[in-house]
Amino acid sequence: MVRIEKPPLGRSKAAAAPSKSGSTLNMTANIKVVVRVRPLNEREMELNNRIIVDVVDDKMLVFDPKEEIRPFYYQGVQQPNKNFLKRANKELKFIFDSVCAQSASNNDVFEITTKDMLSSLMEGYNCSVFAYGATGAGKTHTMIGNTEHPGITYLTMEHLFDILNCEKDRELDIAVSYIEVYNENVYDLLKPSSTPLQLREDSKYGVMVAGLTLHKIKTARELLNMLEDGNKNRTQHPTDANAESSRSHAVFQVYVTMRYKTSNQFRIVKLSMIDLAGSERASATGCVGERFKEGANINRSLLSLGNCINKLADGSSYIPYRDSKLTRLLKDSLGGNCKTVMIANVAPSSVSYEDTYNTLKYAARANKIQLSIKKNIVDGHMGPSQYVKITQELKKKIKELEAKLTLSTVKTVSREPDPAKENAKQECRKRIQEEEAVHGALEAQLLELMARQRVLSLRHALRTRAFSHVADLAHRSSTEAVDSMCTEEIPRQERAQESYVKQSVLLDSKVFTAWTRWDESRKKLYHLCEQALAAHPDLDYFVQNVHLQSKLRQSGALERLKQKLVSIQNAEINAFTEYMSDMPRMLKKLYLTLKGYDKVPPALTAEYLEVMKKAKSAKGITWSDKENDTDAHFKFITTLDTHKPSTTLDLTVSKNDANATVDIITDGEDLTDIENKEPVKLSAKKRKGTPIKLVNNETIIINDSFEILDTTRNINSAKKIKREYNIASEIENYGLIDPKDLNSTFVLTETSDIKKAVKTEVKMESQPVKRGLVDRTNTLQQRPVTFGDKARIVKPIVGKALPFRRMPAPTNPTNLTARTFGFGSSVPRDNSQQKNVQGRY
Ligand SMILES: Nc1ncnc2c1ncn2[C@@H]1O[C@H](COP(=O)(O)OP(=O)(O)OP(=O)(O)O)[C@@H](O)[C@H]1O
């Protein structure tokens, strides 16, 4: 028996732990994961529970397989099987390095786990095998077994002794230790003591157990007795799941010292065989009190083992070995210099459903671990004769290497490059580089021009959109606004449009010229590269690099362009958001002013409420310009396609349209009433709200409280009006008018016959014609602004909250138009329509 207190000296020192020095070989290997399914025990058989593990073959198993459902007959008819209470089967397929079915013996498990491992051990690798699983899953049976069925610890050692007996070149020493980790304390099972042993970490020898005794053994039988003795000292307590439940982790370690007879080198390898405590759930074992505390400690250490496994599987650089005694002990049995086999023991009965599932998941995770392992070779002290022998061998080796070197020098000389060819290659390189420089400059110029083209196009699109918006607002608001629109904004917009066209044409021609020159130089460069590759295939990297430079330039330019476009659009969005936030407030004031005069037609109320509802719900609004997603033009401006130069000019403004104008159709129907009616006298009753003094000294109260508005009444009145007019179906026949728009604004579209009639009617009235305003229809957004369409301004009256004198009722049916329709509708401008509608009214 050898007792190790400190790192021992000389051979025995090395025997305490494998050395990290002198490593000659590194290799990576997975943790080998073997799943063993134990047979049903008597209790499980009595319960006749479902089998939840189906071993498909020696590598695959299915957890919670689909059950065969027996047909159920009622009065001779097979009934549909609908067991709603039954949980669906997981039917999870797991593939491991090996799967041992219920029928597998300990010997079978040994054959596929540690037997092969021993040859690695004898080659100088640390090895370890550990059994993991819930309590009663068969870990101890697998690792220790019994006299009838010895476990793999015994079988491995037996085989190891067989190997040792066949050894001729090496002297081998075997020493073993057997320890348990119970409640986060380490105890020597072969030298029982109530005082726990301390773990020490040594930079040279790794983790060591201070005060641990090592026992030299010569035969496997000695070992069996030792294991038996040790197991008697192991902490065991009966639990619900296992009458002899091991409540500690048992670590059996074998140190093999191999001394080479010829070289005096020696290796120390360690084989660890670990029977872990059960990974049970407390509820499954029915543990309380002290047992519960044990269980908690077991689970804690297994949890930290799981964490280490997970981190190793993830390739993490920090592995939390220090979290528990168990992981500290197993440090070099998991991620360190070690070959590892994990045996995951599972029970097949549905009673252990959760535990089996958890063990399989744990095992699957462990399968991913990559270990970097190395042989442990330590140089020992050599005698003079050995030195002489080695020196001779080394001299021989040096001579061989010198000979090889001479040979390779000769070959190198003979392979010396042909200077003429080298010069030609250099020349090729030079010409390509020169052409590349020219091409690069042309490309940069082209990309710059294209980017300017895109920016110009975007700015113009935004300007046009803003203008159409302003125009729309102007003719909704006041005569003055429309006048100012016609005298200032439209000419300005026309000038901007002209300037845009000029700039675009200029840029387009510049782009085209630049592109032609760029394309020529591209072809030239391409040709040069092809020639160079044909003559010097080894220039392929150089040529690839040339092509990459161009790609890099293009993506850089595109990136800069996108940033520019985004910044322009952001500025636009900010301005628009600010403007939009003022609108509902203003609209509310306007509406309430009208309401104060009792001049709000129900249709307007309904529309107002609808708008305010939208404004209210638009708190978290994101101002997305959906059109841009689908707008081909927008897609075009956000790309730089050097293969095909294109124009940014909006070709929808065709030559034919040059003199066309756009209709401007203003509101006026219900509001004409407002204009003509006498103001309604305000009731004496004091109303809540903000008083506003009118020009004629009248005071109206603006009820600022949105909620106080009687929405039901207003909406109902709006509905009533719709019903009364009941023109929807009539108008629908034209395929142009959306009935829901009838009480709101305009429904004309470009292709409308009605519109043509409107134009006719416009001319009849010989109203002033302005150029440049947009068609104010509900489809305003979808229609591009075109200039030059014939426009008609009908005097706008919205925005005048002052009471006007009532005008005599018009006699001409044409002039009745304004009264006939709800607020904002321009439909009745068609004479024929008017008659129809008026008849109903
Ligand atoms: N493959 C098997 N063949 C026959 N019996 C088995 C097998 N595996 C386990 N058993 C029996 O099942 C019972 C529980 O097994 P074992 O003690 O090995 O479980 P364990 O996982 O070590 O439990 P614990 O963690 O509580 O110690 C024992 O009686 C054992 O003999």
The ligand as an SDF file (V2000), in Angstrom:
LIG
                    3D

 31 33  0  0  0  0  0  0  0  0999 V2000
  -28.9980   -4.5250  -16.4610 N   0  0  0  0  0  0  0  0  0  0  0  0
  -29.5470   -4.9880  -15.3520 C   0  0  0  0  0  0  0  0  0  0  0  0
  -29.8900   -6.2580  -15.2880 N   0  0  0  0  0  0  0  0  0  0  0  0
  -30.4420   -6.7610  -14.1640 C   0  0  0  0  0  0  0  0  0  0  0  0
  -30.6780   -6.0230  -13.0700 N   0  0  0  0  0  0  0  0  0  0  0  0
  -30.3570   -4.7670  -13.0510 C   0  0  0  0  0  0  0  0  0  0  0  0
  -29.7790   -4.1590  -14.2020 C   0  0  0  0  0  0  0  0  0  0  0  0
  -29.5650   -2.8700  -13.9360 N   0  0  0  0  0  0  0  0  0  0  0  0
  -29.9850   -2.6550  -12.6810 C   0  0  0  0  0  0  0  0  0  0  0  0
  -30.4650   -3.8110  -12.1570 N   0  0  0  0  0  0  0  0  0  0  0  0
  -31.0050   -3.9650  -10.8260 C   0  0  0  0  0  0  0  0  0  0  0  0
  -31.7520   -2.7850  -10.5100 O   0  0  0  0  0  0  0  0  0  0  0  0
  -31.5550   -2.3800   -9.1890 C   0  0  0  0  0  0  0  0  0  0  0  0
  -31.0420   -0.9500   -9.1240 C   0  0  0  0  0  0  0  0  0  0  0  0
  -29.8350   -0.8890   -9.8080 O   0  0  0  0  0  0  0  0  0  0  0  0
  -28.5920   -0.0410   -9.2830 P   0  0  0  0  0  0  0  0  0  0  0  0
  -28.4030   -0.1350   -7.8050 O   0  0  0  0  0  0  0  0  0  0  0  0
  -27.4630   -0.3970  -10.1320 O   0  0  0  0  0  0  0  0  0  0  0  0
  -29.1360    1.3820   -9.6150 O   0  0  0  0  0  0  0  0  0  0  0  0
  -28.3310    2.7410   -9.4630 P   0  0  0  0  0  0  0  0  0  0  0  0
  -28.5660    3.4820  -10.6940 O   0  0  0  0  0  0  0  0  0  0  0  0
  -26.9440    2.5060   -9.0700 O   0  0  0  0  0  0  0  0  0  0  0  0
  -29.1350    3.4320   -8.3160 O   0  0  0  0  0  0  0  0  0  0  0  0
  -28.5500    4.4510   -7.2280 P   0  0  0  0  0  0  0  0  0  0  0  0
  -28.1970    5.6860   -7.9230 O   0  0  0  0  0  0  0  0  0  0  0  0
  -29.7140    4.6470   -6.3180 O   0  0  0  0  0  0  0  0  0  0  0  0
  -27.4260    3.7920   -6.5940 O   0  0  0  0  0  0  0  0  0  0  0  0
  -30.5520   -3.3490   -8.5880 C   0  0  0  0  0  0  0  0  0  0  0  0
  -31.2580   -4.3030   -7.8600 O   0  0  0  0  0  0  0  0  0  0  0  0
  -29.9140   -3.9820   -9.7940 C   0  0  0  0  0  0  0  0  0  0  0  0
  -29.5310   -5.3120   -9.5330 O   0  0  0  0  0  0  0  0  0  0  0  0
  1  2  1  0
  2  3  1  0
  2  7  2  0
  3  4  2  0
  4  5  1  0
  5  6  2  0
  6  7  1  0
  6 10  1  0
  7  8  1  0
  8  9  2  0
  9 10  1  0
 10 11  1  0
 11 12  1  0
 11 30  1  0
 12 13  1  0
 13 14  1  0
 13 28  1  0
 14 15  1  0
 15 16  1  0
 16 17  2  0
 16 18  1  0
 16 19  1  0
 19 20  1  0
 20 21  2  0
 20 22  1  0
 20 23  1  0
 23 24  1  0
 24 25  2  0
 24 26  1  0
 24 27  1  0
 28 29  1  0
 28 30  1  0
 30 31  1  0
M  END
$$$$
